[in-house]
């Protein structure tokens, strides 16, 4: 599927980058034993999903593809 543009859209990249930043924030604050910072990082991770979904709804995601079905002759 990688050759068919799977996930190579502005919506996907933006959502993943925001979620990755949230993961880094949550991980750093977990090591520092700061629960408030950890939960802030978790909120950033969720925001990445929301932003990616909103961008997809705005038309910046992958376009629907038509699949052809092969019929067996017999």
mmJSON file of the N, C-alpha and C atoms, coordinates in Angstrom:
{"data_MODEL":{"atom_site":{
"group_PDB":["ATOM","ATOM","ATOM","ATOM","ATOM","ATOM","ATOM","ATOM","ATOM","ATOM","ATOM","ATOM","ATOM","ATOM","ATOM","ATOM","ATOM","ATOM","ATOM","ATOM","ATOM","ATOM","ATOM","ATOM","ATOM","ATOM","ATOM","ATOM","ATOM","ATOM","ATOM","ATOM","ATOM","ATOM","ATOM","ATOM","ATOM","ATOM","ATOM","ATOM","ATOM","ATOM","ATOM","ATOM","ATOM","ATOM","ATOM","ATOM","ATOM","ATOM","ATOM","ATOM","ATOM","ATOM","ATOM","ATOM","ATOM","ATOM","ATOM","ATOM","ATOM","ATOM","ATOM","ATOM","ATOM","ATOM","ATOM","ATOM","ATOM","ATOM","ATOM","ATOM","ATOM","ATOM","ATOM","ATOM","ATOM","ATOM","ATOM","ATOM","ATOM","ATOM","ATOM","ATOM","ATOM","ATOM","ATOM","ATOM","ATOM","ATOM","ATOM","ATOM","ATOM","ATOM","ATOM","ATOM","ATOM","ATOM","ATOM","ATOM","ATOM","ATOM","ATOM","ATOM","ATOM","ATOM","ATOM","ATOM","ATOM","ATOM","ATOM","ATOM","ATOM","ATOM","ATOM","ATOM","ATOM","ATOM","ATOM","ATOM","ATOM","ATOM","ATOM","ATOM","ATOM","ATOM","ATOM","ATOM","ATOM","ATOM","ATOM","ATOM","ATOM","ATOM","ATOM","ATOM","ATOM","ATOM","ATOM","ATOM","ATOM","ATOM","ATOM","ATOM","ATOM","ATOM","ATOM","ATOM","ATOM","ATOM","ATOM","ATOM","ATOM","ATOM","ATOM","ATOM","ATOM","ATOM","ATOM","ATOM","ATOM","ATOM","ATOM","ATOM","ATOM","ATOM","ATOM","ATOM","ATOM","ATOM","ATOM","ATOM","ATOM","ATOM","ATOM","ATOM","ATOM","ATOM","ATOM","ATOM","ATOM","ATOM","ATOM","ATOM","ATOM","ATOM","ATOM","ATOM","ATOM","ATOM","ATOM","ATOM","ATOM","ATOM","ATOM","ATOM","ATOM","ATOM","ATOM","ATOM","ATOM","ATOM","ATOM","ATOM","ATOM","ATOM","ATOM","ATOM","ATOM","ATOM","ATOM","ATOM","ATOM","ATOM","ATOM","ATOM","ATOM","ATOM","ATOM","ATOM","ATOM","ATOM"],
"id":[1,2,3,4,5,6,7,8,9,10,11,12,13,14,15,16,17,18,19,20,21,22,23,24,25,26,27,28,29,30,31,32,33,34,35,36,37,38,39,40,41,42,43,44,45,46,47,48,49,50,51,52,53,54,55,56,57,58,59,60,61,62,63,64,65,66,67,68,69,70,71,72,73,74,75,76,77,78,79,80,81,82,83,84,85,86,87,88,89,90,91,92,93,94,95,96,97,98,99,100,101,102,103,104,105,106,107,108,109,110,111,112,113,114,115,116,117,118,119,120,121,122,123,124,125,126,127,128,129,130,131,132,133,134,135,136,137,138,139,140,141,142,143,144,145,146,147,148,149,150,151,152,153,154,155,156,157,158,159,160,161,162,163,164,165,166,167,168,169,170,171,172,173,174,175,176,177,178,179,180,181,182,183,184,185,186,187,188,189,190,191,192,193,194,195,196,197,198,199,200,201,202,203,204,205,206,207,208,209,210,211,212,213,214,215,216,217,218,219,220,221,222],
"type_symbol":["N","C","C","N","C","C","N","C","C","N","C","C","N","C","C","N","C","C","N","C","C","N","C","C","N","C","C","N","C","C","N","C","C","N","C","C","N","C","C","N","C","C","N","C","C","N","C","C","N","C","C","N","C","C","N","C","C","N","C","C","N","C","C","N","C","C","N","C","C","N","C","C","N","C","C","N","C","C","N","C","C","N","C","C","N","C","C","N","C","C","N","C","C","N","C","C","N","C","C","N","C","C","N","C","C","N","C","C","N","C","C","N","C","C","N","C","C","N","C","C","N","C","C","N","C","C","N","C","C","N","C","C","N","C","C","N","C","C","N","C","C","N","C","C","N","C","C","N","C","C","N","C","C","N","C","C","N","C","C","N","C","C","N","C","C","N","C","C","N","C","C","N","C","C","N","C","C","N","C","C","N","C","C","N","C","C","N","C","C","N","C","C","N","C","C","N","C","C","N","C","C","N","C","C","N","C","C","N","C","C","N","C","C","N","C","C","N","C","C","N","C","C"],
"label_atom_id":["N","CA","C","N","CA","C","N","CA","C","N","CA","C","N","CA","C","N","CA","C","N","CA","C","N","CA","C","N","CA","C","N","CA","C","N","CA","C","N","CA","C","N","CA","C","N","CA","C","N","CA","C","N","CA","C","N","CA","C","N","CA","C","N","CA","C","N","CA","C","N","CA","C","N","CA","C","N","CA","C","N","CA","C","N","CA","C","N","CA","C","N","CA","C","N","CA","C","N","CA","C","N","CA","C","N","CA","C","N","CA","C","N","CA","C","N","CA","C","N","CA","C","N","CA","C","N","CA","C","N","CA","C","N","CA","C","N","CA","C","N","CA","C","N","CA","C","N","CA","C","N","CA","C","N","CA","C","N","CA","C","N","CA","C","N","CA","C","N","CA","C","N","CA","C","N","CA","C","N","CA","C","N","CA","C","N","CA","C","N","CA","C","N","CA","C","N","CA","C","N","CA","C","N","CA","C","N","CA","C","N","CA","C","N","CA","C","N","CA","C","N","CA","C","N","CA","C","N","CA","C","N","CA","C","N","CA","C","N","CA","C","N","CA","C","N","CA","C","N","CA","C","N","CA","C","N","CA","C"],
"label_alt_id":[null,null,null,null,null,null,null,null,null,null,null,null,null,null,null,null,null,null,null,null,null,null,null,null,null,null,null,null,null,null,null,null,null,null,null,null,null,null,null,null,null,null,null,null,null,null,null,null,null,null,null,null,null,null,null,null,null,null,null,null,null,null,null,null,null,null,null,null,null,null,null,null,null,null,null,null,null,null,null,null,null,null,null,null,null,null,null,null,null,null,null,null,null,null,null,null,null,null,null,null,null,null,null,null,null,null,null,null,null,null,null,null,null,null,null,null,null,null,null,null,null,null,null,null,null,null,null,null,null,null,null,null,null,null,null,null,null,null,null,null,null,null,null,null,null,null,null,null,null,null,null,null,null,null,null,null,null,null,null,null,null,null,null,null,null,null,null,null,null,null,null,null,null,null,null,null,null,null,null,null,null,null,null,null,null,null,null,null,null,null,null,null,null,null,null,null,null,null,null,null,null,null,null,null,null,null,null,null,null,null,null,null,null,null,null,null,null,null,null,null,null,null],
"label_comp_id":["UNK","UNK","UNK","UNK","UNK","UNK","UNK","UNK","UNK","UNK","UNK","UNK","UNK","UNK","UNK","UNK","UNK","UNK","UNK","UNK","UNK","UNK","UNK","UNK","UNK","UNK","UNK","UNK","UNK","UNK","UNK","UNK","UNK","UNK","UNK","UNK","UNK","UNK","UNK","UNK","UNK","UNK","UNK","UNK","UNK","UNK","UNK","UNK","UNK","UNK","UNK","UNK","UNK","UNK","UNK","UNK","UNK","UNK","UNK","UNK","UNK","UNK","UNK","UNK","UNK","UNK","UNK","UNK","UNK","UNK","UNK","UNK","UNK","UNK","UNK","UNK","UNK","UNK","UNK","UNK","UNK","UNK","UNK","UNK","UNK","UNK","UNK","UNK","UNK","UNK","UNK","UNK","UNK","UNK","UNK","UNK","UNK","UNK","UNK","UNK","UNK","UNK","UNK","UNK","UNK","UNK","UNK","UNK","UNK","UNK","UNK","UNK","UNK","UNK","UNK","UNK","UNK","UNK","UNK","UNK","UNK","UNK","UNK","UNK","UNK","UNK","UNK","UNK","UNK","UNK","UNK","UNK","UNK","UNK","UNK","UNK","UNK","UNK","UNK","UNK","UNK","UNK","UNK","UNK","UNK","UNK","UNK","UNK","UNK","UNK","UNK","UNK","UNK","UNK","UNK","UNK","UNK","UNK","UNK","UNK","UNK","UNK","UNK","UNK","UNK","UNK","UNK","UNK","UNK","UNK","UNK","UNK","UNK","UNK","UNK","UNK","UNK","UNK","UNK","UNK","UNK","UNK","UNK","UNK","UNK","UNK","UNK","UNK","UNK","UNK","UNK","UNK","UNK","UNK","UNK","UNK","UNK","UNK","UNK","UNK","UNK","UNK","UNK","UNK","UNK","UNK","UNK","UNK","UNK","UNK","UNK","UNK","UNK","UNK","UNK","UNK","UNK","UNK","UNK","UNK","UNK","UNK"],
"label_asym_id":["A","A","A","A","A","A","A","A","A","A","A","A","A","A","A","A","A","A","A","A","A","A","A","A","A","A","A","A","A","A","A","A","A","A","A","A","A","A","A","A","A","A","A","A","A","A","A","A","A","A","A","A","A","A","A","A","A","A","A","A","A","A","A","A","A","A","A","A","A","A","A","A","A","A","A","A","A","A","A","A","A","A","A","A","A","A","A","A","A","A","A","A","A","A","A","A","A","A","A","A","A","A","A","A","A","A","A","A","A","A","A","A","A","A","A","A","A","A","A","A","A","A","A","A","A","A","A","A","A","A","A","A","A","A","A","A","A","A","A","A","A","A","A","A","A","A","A","A","A","A","A","A","A","A","A","A","A","A","A","A","A","A","A","A","A","A","A","A","A","A","A","A","A","A","A","A","A","A","A","A","A","A","A","A","A","A","A","A","A","A","A","A","A","A","A","A","A","A","A","A","A","A","A","A","A","A","A","A","A","A","A","A","A","A","A","A","A","A","A","A","A","A"],
"label_entity_id":["1","1","1","1","1","1","1","1","1","1","1","1","1","1","1","1","1","1","1","1","1","1","1","1","1","1","1","1","1","1","1","1","1","1","1","1","1","1","1","1","1","1","1","1","1","1","1","1","1","1","1","1","1","1","1","1","1","1","1","1","1","1","1","1","1","1","1","1","1","1","1","1","1","1","1","1","1","1","1","1","1","1","1","1","1","1","1","1","1","1","1","1","1","1","1","1","1","1","1","1","1","1","1","1","1","1","1","1","1","1","1","1","1","1","1","1","1","1","1","1","1","1","1","1","1","1","1","1","1","1","1","1","1","1","1","1","1","1","1","1","1","1","1","1","1","1","1","1","1","1","1","1","1","1","1","1","1","1","1","1","1","1","1","1","1","1","1","1","1","1","1","1","1","1","1","1","1","1","1","1","1","1","1","1","1","1","1","1","1","1","1","1","1","1","1","1","1","1","1","1","1","1","1","1","1","1","1","1","1","1","1","1","1","1","1","1","1","1","1","1","1","1"],
"label_seq_id":[1,1,1,2,2,2,3,3,3,4,4,4,5,5,5,6,6,6,7,7,7,8,8,8,9,9,9,10,10,10,11,11,11,12,12,12,13,13,13,14,14,14,15,15,15,16,16,16,17,17,17,18,18,18,19,19,19,20,20,20,21,21,21,22,22,22,23,23,23,24,24,24,25,25,25,26,26,26,27,27,27,28,28,28,29,29,29,30,30,30,31,31,31,32,32,32,33,33,33,34,34,34,35,35,35,36,36,36,37,37,37,38,38,38,39,39,39,40,40,40,41,41,41,42,42,42,43,43,43,44,44,44,45,45,45,46,46,46,47,47,47,48,48,48,49,49,49,50,50,50,51,51,51,52,52,52,53,53,53,54,54,54,55,55,55,56,56,56,57,57,57,58,58,58,59,59,59,60,60,60,61,61,61,62,62,62,63,63,63,64,64,64,65,65,65,66,66,66,67,67,67,68,68,68,69,69,69,70,70,70,71,71,71,72,72,72,73,73,73,74,74,74],
"pdbx_PDB_ins_code":[null,null,null,null,null,null,null,null,null,null,null,null,null,null,null,null,null,null,null,null,null,null,null,null,null,null,null,null,null,null,null,null,null,null,null,null,null,null,null,null,null,null,null,null,null,null,null,null,null,null,null,null,null,null,null,null,null,null,null,null,null,null,null,null,null,null,null,null,null,null,null,null,null,null,null,null,null,null,null,null,null,null,null,null,null,null,null,null,null,null,null,null,null,null,null,null,null,null,null,null,null,null,null,null,null,null,null,null,null,null,null,null,null,null,null,null,null,null,null,null,null,null,null,null,null,null,null,null,null,null,null,null,null,null,null,null,null,null,null,null,null,null,null,null,null,null,null,null,null,null,null,null,null,null,null,null,null,null,null,null,null,null,null,null,null,null,null,null,null,null,null,null,null,null,null,null,null,null,null,null,null,null,null,null,null,null,null,null,null,null,null,null,null,null,null,null,null,null,null,null,null,null,null,null,null,null,null,null,null,null,null,null,null,null,null,null,null,null,null,null,null,null],
"Cartn_x":[0.798,0.0,0.843,2.085,2.906,3.041,2.953,3.069,1.808,0.733,-0.544,-0.866,0.103,-0.132,-0.738,-0.576,-1.17,-0.579,-1.357,-0.924,-0.06,0.181,1.042,0.194,-0.451,-1.312,-0.967,-1.293,-1.05,-1.774,-2.987,-3.736,-3.017,-2.541,-1.849,-0.538,0.264,1.546,1.355,0.405,0.182,-0.274,-1.226,-1.712,-0.624,0.204,1.282,2.344,2.697,3.723,3.245,1.988,1.454,1.412,0.974,0.929,2.329,3.318,4.69,5.225,4.921,5.336,4.682,3.399,2.714,3.339,3.743,4.408,5.714,6.473,7.747,7.521,6.51,6.184,5.765,4.85,4.368,5.504,6.365,7.486,8.463,8.766,9.705,9.131,7.863,7.275,7.045,6.879,6.748,8.067,9.178,10.493,10.759,10.284,10.476,9.465,8.571,7.551,6.661,6.226,5.331,4.016,3.029,1.781,1.033,1.056,0.331,0.932,2.24,2.895,2.639,2.6,2.287,0.903,-0.078,-1.449,-1.585,-0.778,-0.765,-0.252,0.773,1.285,0.245,-0.515,-1.58,-2.657,-2.939,-3.925,-3.409,-2.103,-1.517,-1.637,-1.441,-1.595,-3.021,-4.003,-5.398,-5.674,-5.061,-5.235,-4.704,-3.654,-3.131,-4.17,-4.895,-5.952,-7.096,-7.446,-8.537,-8.143,-6.934,-6.471,-6.382,-5.826,-5.74,-7.115,-8.061,-9.425,-10.109,-9.898,-10.502,-9.913,-8.611,-7.993,-8.489,-8.719,-9.257,-10.658,-11.475,-12.817,-12.779,-11.725,-11.573,-11.039,-10.803,-10.364,-8.874,-8.117,-6.666,-6.186,-7.132,-6.786,-6.752,-6.651,-6.605,-7.982,-8.003,-9.252,-9.75,-11.058,-11.596,-11.184,-10.856,-10.419,-11.464,-11.649,-12.549,-11.748,-12.258,-11.612,-12.373,-11.647,-12.295,-12.27,-13.377,-13.497,-13.329,-12.399,-12.177,-13.181,-13.804,-14.773,-14.122,-14.379,-13.879,-14.816,-14.229,-15.04,-15.11,-16.275,-16.328,-17.502],
"Cartn_y":[-1.196,0.0,1.264,1.163,2.36,3.056,2.315,2.907,3.616,3.538,4.131,5.393,6.039,7.289,7.088,5.921,5.615,6.502,7.465,8.316,9.488,9.672,10.775,11.993,12.549,13.721,14.746,16.005,17.016,16.692,16.146,15.811,14.733,13.698,12.614,13.091,13.818,14.29,15.231,16.14,17.09,16.373,15.46,14.718,13.904,13.248,12.417,13.272,14.399,15.261,15.82,16.266,16.779,15.67,14.471,13.358,12.98,13.03,12.71,13.725,14.989,16.018,15.749,15.393,15.057,13.855,12.85,11.674,12.06,12.936,13.389,14.176,15.044,15.831,14.901,13.967,13.05,12.192,11.715,10.885,11.646,12.88,13.676,13.954,14.333,14.639,13.391,12.24,11.004,10.689,10.882,10.641,11.635,12.88,13.893,13.773,12.793,12.556,13.786,14.386,15.554,15.147,14.687,14.188,15.212,16.477,17.487,17.614,17.628,17.693,16.445,15.281,14.039,14.113,14.547,14.622,15.713,16.762,17.769,17.146,16.321,15.61,14.672,14.001,13.121,13.928,15.123,15.987,16.424,16.659,17.03,15.864,14.646,13.469,13.4,13.589,13.583,14.729,15.875,17.02,16.699,15.904,15.497,14.728,13.84,13.1,13.997,14.946,15.873,16.771,17.302,18.181,17.414,16.2,15.389,15.066,14.73,14.449,15.675,16.822,18.062,18.428,18.233,18.524,17.567,16.309,15.344,15.76,16.192,16.66,17.928,18.719,19.938,19.649,18.377,18.012,17.839,17.812,17.677,16.248,15.315,13.914,13.172,11.855,11.027,10.974,11.089,11.05,9.611,9.4,8.032,7.459,6.178,5.534,4.525,4.434,3.449,2.152,1.053,-0.242,-1.036,-1.62,-2.439,-3.886,-4.56,-5.961,-6.819,-7.751,-8.633,-9.78,-10.077,-11.176,-12.398,-13.53,-14.771,-15.24,-15.588,-16.096,-17.604,-18.136,-19.581,-20.23],
"Cartn_z":[0.0,0.0,0.0,0.361,0.451,-0.897,-1.979,-3.29,-3.753,-3.001,-3.394,-2.612,-2.003,-1.281,0.093,0.675,1.968,3.066,3.541,4.63,4.239,2.97,2.524,2.189,3.215,3.038,4.11,3.876,4.912,6.221,6.135,7.35,8.162,7.481,8.176,8.804,8.023,8.546,9.738,9.638,10.732,11.985,11.852,13.011,13.684,12.886,13.442,14.111,13.51,14.114,15.449,15.51,16.775,17.821,17.434,18.376,18.852,17.962,18.353,19.366,19.151,20.116,21.465,21.454,22.703,23.389,22.605,23.161,23.838,23.195,23.777,25.061,25.068,26.266,27.4,27.106,28.148,28.688,27.786,28.227,29.108,28.74,29.541,30.924,30.985,32.287,33.121,32.478,33.241,33.944,33.239,33.836,34.966,34.805,35.837,36.984,36.904,37.922,38.136,37.035,37.073,36.39,37.17,36.568,35.719,36.104,35.331,33.931,33.824,32.522,31.689,32.358,31.658,31.02,31.796,31.269,30.215,30.308,29.245,27.947,28.047,26.877,26.289,27.157,26.674,25.941,26.438,25.772,24.402,24.3,23.001,22.023,22.51,21.65,21.1,21.951,21.502,20.534,20.784,19.884,18.492,18.399,17.1,16.296,16.961,16.286,15.852,16.713,16.388,15.213,15.247,14.168,12.848,12.883,11.674,11.109,11.978,11.533,10.955,11.583,11.078,9.713,9.554,8.271,7.188,7.561,6.603,6.159,7.117,6.775,5.922,6.06,5.271,3.864,3.548,2.211,2.047,3.145,3.055,3.289,3.369,3.562,2.24,2.331,1.137,0.485,-0.82,-1.573,-1.661,-1.639,-1.801,-3.155,-3.154,-4.384,-4.834,-6.138,-6.726,-6.947,-6.429,-6.619,-7.657,-8.588,-9.603,-9.156,-9.391,-9.015,-10.273,-10.217,-11.355,-11.287,-12.414,-12.46,-13.112,-12.544,-13.114,-14.217,-15.338,-16.443,-16.32,-16.531,-16.387,-16.882],
"occupancy":[1.0,1.0,1.0,1.0,1.0,1.0,1.0,1.0,1.0,1.0,1.0,1.0,1.0,1.0,1.0,1.0,1.0,1.0,1.0,1.0,1.0,1.0,1.0,1.0,1.0,1.0,1.0,1.0,1.0,1.0,1.0,1.0,1.0,1.0,1.0,1.0,1.0,1.0,1.0,1.0,1.0,1.0,1.0,1.0,1.0,1.0,1.0,1.0,1.0,1.0,1.0,1.0,1.0,1.0,1.0,1.0,1.0,1.0,1.0,1.0,1.0,1.0,1.0,1.0,1.0,1.0,1.0,1.0,1.0,1.0,1.0,1.0,1.0,1.0,1.0,1.0,1.0,1.0,1.0,1.0,1.0,1.0,1.0,1.0,1.0,1.0,1.0,1.0,1.0,1.0,1.0,1.0,1.0,1.0,1.0,1.0,1.0,1.0,1.0,1.0,1.0,1.0,1.0,1.0,1.0,1.0,1.0,1.0,1.0,1.0,1.0,1.0,1.0,1.0,1.0,1.0,1.0,1.0,1.0,1.0,1.0,1.0,1.0,1.0,1.0,1.0,1.0,1.0,1.0,1.0,1.0,1.0,1.0,1.0,1.0,1.0,1.0,1.0,1.0,1.0,1.0,1.0,1.0,1.0,1.0,1.0,1.0,1.0,1.0,1.0,1.0,1.0,1.0,1.0,1.0,1.0,1.0,1.0,1.0,1.0,1.0,1.0,1.0,1.0,1.0,1.0,1.0,1.0,1.0,1.0,1.0,1.0,1.0,1.0,1.0,1.0,1.0,1.0,1.0,1.0,1.0,1.0,1.0,1.0,1.0,1.0,1.0,1.0,1.0,1.0,1.0,1.0,1.0,1.0,1.0,1.0,1.0,1.0,1.0,1.0,1.0,1.0,1.0,1.0,1.0,1.0,1.0,1.0,1.0,1.0,1.0,1.0,1.0,1.0,1.0,1.0,1.0,1.0,1.0,1.0,1.0,1.0],
"B_iso_or_equiv":[0.0,0.0,0.0,0.0,0.0,0.0,0.0,0.0,0.0,0.0,0.0,0.0,0.0,0.0,0.0,0.0,0.0,0.0,0.0,0.0,0.0,0.0,0.0,0.0,0.0,0.0,0.0,0.0,0.0,0.0,0.0,0.0,0.0,0.0,0.0,0.0,0.0,0.0,0.0,0.0,0.0,0.0,0.0,0.0,0.0,0.0,0.0,0.0,0.0,0.0,0.0,0.0,0.0,0.0,0.0,0.0,0.0,0.0,0.0,0.0,0.0,0.0,0.0,0.0,0.0,0.0,0.0,0.0,0.0,0.0,0.0,0.0,0.0,0.0,0.0,0.0,0.0,0.0,0.0,0.0,0.0,0.0,0.0,0.0,0.0,0.0,0.0,0.0,0.0,0.0,0.0,0.0,0.0,0.0,0.0,0.0,0.0,0.0,0.0,0.0,0.0,0.0,0.0,0.0,0.0,0.0,0.0,0.0,0.0,0.0,0.0,0.0,0.0,0.0,0.0,0.0,0.0,0.0,0.0,0.0,0.0,0.0,0.0,0.0,0.0,0.0,0.0,0.0,0.0,0.0,0.0,0.0,0.0,0.0,0.0,0.0,0.0,0.0,0.0,0.0,0.0,0.0,0.0,0.0,0.0,0.0,0.0,0.0,0.0,0.0,0.0,0.0,0.0,0.0,0.0,0.0,0.0,0.0,0.0,0.0,0.0,0.0,0.0,0.0,0.0,0.0,0.0,0.0,0.0,0.0,0.0,0.0,0.0,0.0,0.0,0.0,0.0,0.0,0.0,0.0,0.0,0.0,0.0,0.0,0.0,0.0,0.0,0.0,0.0,0.0,0.0,0.0,0.0,0.0,0.0,0.0,0.0,0.0,0.0,0.0,0.0,0.0,0.0,0.0,0.0,0.0,0.0,0.0,0.0,0.0,0.0,0.0,0.0,0.0,0.0,0.0,0.0,0.0,0.0,0.0,0.0,0.0],
"pdbx_formal_charge":[null,null,null,null,null,null,null,null,null,null,null,null,null,null,null,null,null,null,null,null,null,null,null,null,null,null,null,null,null,null,null,null,null,null,null,null,null,null,null,null,null,null,null,null,null,null,null,null,null,null,null,null,null,null,null,null,null,null,null,null,null,null,null,null,null,null,null,null,null,null,null,null,null,null,null,null,null,null,null,null,null,null,null,null,null,null,null,null,null,null,null,null,null,null,null,null,null,null,null,null,null,null,null,null,null,null,null,null,null,null,null,null,null,null,null,null,null,null,null,null,null,null,null,null,null,null,null,null,null,null,null,null,null,null,null,null,null,null,null,null,null,null,null,null,null,null,null,null,null,null,null,null,null,null,null,null,null,null,null,null,null,null,null,null,null,null,null,null,null,null,null,null,null,null,null,null,null,null,null,null,null,null,null,null,null,null,null,null,null,null,null,null,null,null,null,null,null,null,null,null,null,null,null,null,null,null,null,null,null,null,null,null,null,null,null,null,null,null,null,null,null,null],
"auth_seq_id":[1,1,1,2,2,2,3,3,3,4,4,4,5,5,5,6,6,6,7,7,7,8,8,8,9,9,9,10,10,10,11,11,11,12,12,12,13,13,13,14,14,14,15,15,15,16,16,16,17,17,17,18,18,18,19,19,19,20,20,20,21,21,21,22,22,22,23,23,23,24,24,24,25,25,25,26,26,26,27,27,27,28,28,28,29,29,29,30,30,30,31,31,31,32,32,32,33,33,33,34,34,34,35,35,35,36,36,36,37,37,37,38,38,38,39,39,39,40,40,40,41,41,41,42,42,42,43,43,43,44,44,44,45,45,45,46,46,46,47,47,47,48,48,48,49,49,49,50,50,50,51,51,51,52,52,52,53,53,53,54,54,54,55,55,55,56,56,56,57,57,57,58,58,58,59,59,59,60,60,60,61,61,61,62,62,62,63,63,63,64,64,64,65,65,65,66,66,66,67,67,67,68,68,68,69,69,69,70,70,70,71,71,71,72,72,72,73,73,73,74,74,74],
"auth_comp_id":["UNK","UNK","UNK","UNK","UNK","UNK","UNK","UNK","UNK","UNK","UNK","UNK","UNK","UNK","UNK","UNK","UNK","UNK","UNK","UNK","UNK","UNK","UNK","UNK","UNK","UNK","UNK","UNK","UNK","UNK","UNK","UNK","UNK","UNK","UNK","UNK","UNK","UNK","UNK","UNK","UNK","UNK","UNK","UNK","UNK","UNK","UNK","UNK","UNK","UNK","UNK","UNK","UNK","UNK","UNK","UNK","UNK","UNK","UNK","UNK","UNK","UNK","UNK","UNK","UNK","UNK","UNK","UNK","UNK","UNK","UNK","UNK","UNK","UNK","UNK","UNK","UNK","UNK","UNK","UNK","UNK","UNK","UNK","UNK","UNK","UNK","UNK","UNK","UNK","UNK","UNK","UNK","UNK","UNK","UNK","UNK","UNK","UNK","UNK","UNK","UNK","UNK","UNK","UNK","UNK","UNK","UNK","UNK","UNK","UNK","UNK","UNK","UNK","UNK","UNK","UNK","UNK","UNK","UNK","UNK","UNK","UNK","UNK","UNK","UNK","UNK","UNK","UNK","UNK","UNK","UNK","UNK","UNK","UNK","UNK","UNK","UNK","UNK","UNK","UNK","UNK","UNK","UNK","UNK","UNK","UNK","UNK","UNK","UNK","UNK","UNK","UNK","UNK","UNK","UNK","UNK","UNK","UNK","UNK","UNK","UNK","UNK","UNK","UNK","UNK","UNK","UNK","UNK","UNK","UNK","UNK","UNK","UNK","UNK","UNK","UNK","UNK","UNK","UNK","UNK","UNK","UNK","UNK","UNK","UNK","UNK","UNK","UNK","UNK","UNK","UNK","UNK","UNK","UNK","UNK","UNK","UNK","UNK","UNK","UNK","UNK","UNK","UNK","UNK","UNK","UNK","UNK","UNK","UNK","UNK","UNK","UNK","UNK","UNK","UNK","UNK","UNK","UNK","UNK","UNK","UNK","UNK"],
"auth_asym_id":["A","A","A","A","A","A","A","A","A","A","A","A","A","A","A","A","A","A","A","A","A","A","A","A","A","A","A","A","A","A","A","A","A","A","A","A","A","A","A","A","A","A","A","A","A","A","A","A","A","A","A","A","A","A","A","A","A","A","A","A","A","A","A","A","A","A","A","A","A","A","A","A","A","A","A","A","A","A","A","A","A","A","A","A","A","A","A","A","A","A","A","A","A","A","A","A","A","A","A","A","A","A","A","A","A","A","A","A","A","A","A","A","A","A","A","A","A","A","A","A","A","A","A","A","A","A","A","A","A","A","A","A","A","A","A","A","A","A","A","A","A","A","A","A","A","A","A","A","A","A","A","A","A","A","A","A","A","A","A","A","A","A","A","A","A","A","A","A","A","A","A","A","A","A","A","A","A","A","A","A","A","A","A","A","A","A","A","A","A","A","A","A","A","A","A","A","A","A","A","A","A","A","A","A","A","A","A","A","A","A","A","A","A","A","A","A","A","A","A","A","A","A"],
"auth_atom_id":["N","CA","C","N","CA","C","N","CA","C","N","CA","C","N","CA","C","N","CA","C","N","CA","C","N","CA","C","N","CA","C","N","CA","C","N","CA","C","N","CA","C","N","CA","C","N","CA","C","N","CA","C","N","CA","C","N","CA","C","N","CA","C","N","CA","C","N","CA","C","N","CA","C","N","CA","C","N","CA","C","N","CA","C","N","CA","C","N","CA","C","N","CA","C","N","CA","C","N","CA","C","N","CA","C","N","CA","C","N","CA","C","N","CA","C","N","CA","C","N","CA","C","N","CA","C","N","CA","C","N","CA","C","N","CA","C","N","CA","C","N","CA","C","N","CA","C","N","CA","C","N","CA","C","N","CA","C","N","CA","C","N","CA","C","N","CA","C","N","CA","C","N","CA","C","N","CA","C","N","CA","C","N","CA","C","N","CA","C","N","CA","C","N","CA","C","N","CA","C","N","CA","C","N","CA","C","N","CA","C","N","CA","C","N","CA","C","N","CA","C","N","CA","C","N","CA","C","N","CA","C","N","CA","C","N","CA","C","N","CA","C","N","CA","C","N","CA","C","N","CA","C","N","CA","C","N","CA","C"],
"pdbx_PDB_model_num":[1,1,1,1,1,1,1,1,1,1,1,1,1,1,1,1,1,1,1,1,1,1,1,1,1,1,1,1,1,1,1,1,1,1,1,1,1,1,1,1,1,1,1,1,1,1,1,1,1,1,1,1,1,1,1,1,1,1,1,1,1,1,1,1,1,1,1,1,1,1,1,1,1,1,1,1,1,1,1,1,1,1,1,1,1,1,1,1,1,1,1,1,1,1,1,1,1,1,1,1,1,1,1,1,1,1,1,1,1,1,1,1,1,1,1,1,1,1,1,1,1,1,1,1,1,1,1,1,1,1,1,1,1,1,1,1,1,1,1,1,1,1,1,1,1,1,1,1,1,1,1,1,1,1,1,1,1,1,1,1,1,1,1,1,1,1,1,1,1,1,1,1,1,1,1,1,1,1,1,1,1,1,1,1,1,1,1,1,1,1,1,1,1,1,1,1,1,1,1,1,1,1,1,1,1,1,1,1,1,1,1,1,1,1,1,1,1,1,1,1,1,1]
}}}
